[in-house]
Amino acid sequence: MTLAARLTRQPIPFDRDAGADAARAFADLGPELAGLIGGAAGCSPYLKGLMGREAEWLRTALAAEPETVVPGVLCPLAEVAPGDLADALRRAKRRVALFAALADLGGAWPLEAVTGALTALSDRAVDLGLQALVAEEIRRGKVPGAVPEDAATAAGMVVLAMGKTGAGELNYSSDIDLICLFDETRYPGQEHEARAAFIRVTRKLTALLSDITGEGYVFRTDLRLRPDASVTPVCISMAAAEQYYESVGRTWERAAYIKARPCGGDLAAGARFLKTLTPFVWRRHLDYAAIQDAHDMRLRIRDHKGLAGPVVVEDHDMKLGIGGIREIEFFTQTRQLIAGGRDPSLRDRTTVGGLAALAAKGWVPAEVAAELTALYRAHREIEHRLQMVQDAQTHRMPASAEGIARIASFCGEADPARFRRELLARLMRVAELTESFFAPGKAEEGPELTPRMAETVEGWRSYPALRSTRAVEIWKRLRPQILTRMMRAANPEEALAAFDGFLAGLPAGVQVFSLFEANPTLIDLIVDIAATAPELARHLSRNSAVLDAVIGGSFFAPWPGVAGLAQGLAAQMAGAADYEKRLDLARVWMKEWHFRIGVHHLRGLIDAFEAGKQYADLAEAVLAAVWPVVVEEFGRKHGPLPGAGAVVVGMGSLGAGRLNAGSDLDLIVIYDPAGVDQSAGPRPLATRAYYARLTQALVTALSAPMPAGRLYEVDMRLRPSGRQGPVATALAAFRDYQETEAWTWEHLALTRARPLAGNPALAEAVEAVRRAVLAAKGKGAQVRPDVADMRARLLAHKPGGGWEAKAGPGRLLDIELMAQTCALIAGDPARRTEAQLRAGLRAGVIGKAEEAALAAALRLLWQVQAAGRLLSLAVPDPSRMGLGGRAFVLRETGADSAEALAARLETLAAEADRIISAALAG
């Protein structure tokens, strides 16, 4: 029986001219086939084009038994030479697509026959392409130990068909979801070489199927369903995939594997792999947690795609929208996941078959299964028509009335209004049948939440920290406690938003959640941080290992000082096997101590000035411990330090011994060649080049991103001649530069220079040079005018105001500039700002009242600056800060309100501005 004898319906030509032309071209085949072809061409420019290209073949196919047409296209492909396979597959795609479309439009084939024909083409194309490409790799000797006969099973590589491909339900213009794996047991000791070959094969296979040529394309391919697709290669070993699913596999991946089947390559190995995943996909217990997971997934898809609004026909997504195909698929798969672990008869790959199996076992009422099956078929028919118009991978209804009328005609409906009504009715019926099943209940008890908070909490289920079953189980016990504590914050919504940032950033949850559960005080700490310093909470999520330090005995112990810190870090690094591991351990260690300082400051255990000193101590200890490690590693290649060695000198705030939570390090390196021209090592370097490259190695050790992040950002612009000067300076050159070439601002910077690491004798020599230069250069008449000119340029674009503490007239930088001027004029070696101001008082640069006023302004400004940087705010703005952060700043400064603090800052800064201006005027 030919196709003509099976026709039960006809599409109505939307473009009557195109339809009439096509019908005339095939009029000799009889009115039924001519009408079918005319209707198809009149609705689809794509099908009309295929008819033109394949007219001769189509005539032959229409005269044959429909069941023989697709095998007649696919079977001869096995004889095609590899070089001709790409074109042959594309011709086969045109022919299968054209015949399947006509059989579908004419009602001659049911849905399963249409999707089955498209899937058969996909399987054939994948398998033949894989065999040909693996054969080529074997011929080139790239697959270890493989012989030409192994190409028949792709030498142990298998392609798993996923999604609609796996279920045999391919859309008319669908992409194909594939996962590519290889059997690593065939390559003991040579897995790396085999994987490289199979990765090449996978990439070439994708191109073979997807690239658009003059003959068209075969299938778009999507490889993103593989384990951890953002970081894994396109083909991985079966062992690696199994390990991933066992450790972090998620519910959506379990659902995806309901439809999985091997479709190309080593089918037996693929079947064995799928068998090993049975415990992952099909849980032995009744898995009702899958309902919540599926519901969450539906909502996320809707929100992500913007599909949560009212249901209208125009632009409605027939796949993902409300009442769409995905609703029926989720409904079916979720029930399969719930009970399929105990009842293998429910593990049908297809949606229609799955519904039938569920109905047979009483999991779904028979009438509901029958109705959903009919709705599913109707939805898929429209989906196919949408894709047939232009061979587009779309599921959306047209946005125009004309476009909808075209689809109505394609479905054989002459009345677009009736088509709309019936479609809307079907969509709403699907939603009605499925929504009640997915609607979540109250999972845990807890406090009443505002709608905004409830929405935030609902989103937590999608976070990486809650991927594993164990993490979810612990979290269910923790969540009520956390939310209850959160409701006690000054602004619960704000605190919850910050905690959300912490939770979202956690890469995994089991360890951290277990830590919380065993140490409830940590929950209080996290809530406190979230309510006060949201950025610190987000930073904490990326460095959650620091929480281990909180439960250690030393977290609240007295501050150990620089020597104790340096000794501790050196001991930590000594146990590491290699250089990079030492630097990474240093980062972990530093972040723990850095976190401790911030927590102590946040909780009022130390004030801003103690915190500033401790941050500086920590940086000094890091330099003292890391410098010898860098020198040792550098010396392995280039020999020990030539001459008298080098010192690392802290400048700016580091030299002054006061940093904030966000400070970088201003450094310079000074060395003494002591007459030695080059190093003595396996790869000797000239002394100048040696110290320049050693300095660069130090900067890299401190600032390079590693798994545990960075230690510090480094700024070396305060070295002689700034960016133009060498990164490391010889002692004699440093002395000469300071005495003969340096500008006044460089002498000001020298007032805070402090050797921190390196040769102690050289450090003393550098300090002697510093003191001598300050004593000599501060007496010049040009100091004040130079500083006044520099100050004017600094303030030109920084007016200050509000809670701005750092920049502006009479603000921190301005007062520090005045303090350095006092030290320079006095020739005093003091480095701390307060001590420099007192030196200015003793030298008569400023009076006692002026010194007191500047010191008072400095104290308040530093309190605001330190608090702001702890909160990760460059400029604290009370109008944009949360209540917790604002309260912290007010507590630190003793101010009653934001307005009172701003007024006080303005008053003190204005007085400081007046004093500085007068002092620099002389």
Summary of the structure (lengths in Angstrom):
residues: 922
radius of gyration: 36.9
end to end distance: 111.1
largest distance: 114.3
contacts: 3192
relative contact order: 0.05
helix: 65%
strand: 6%
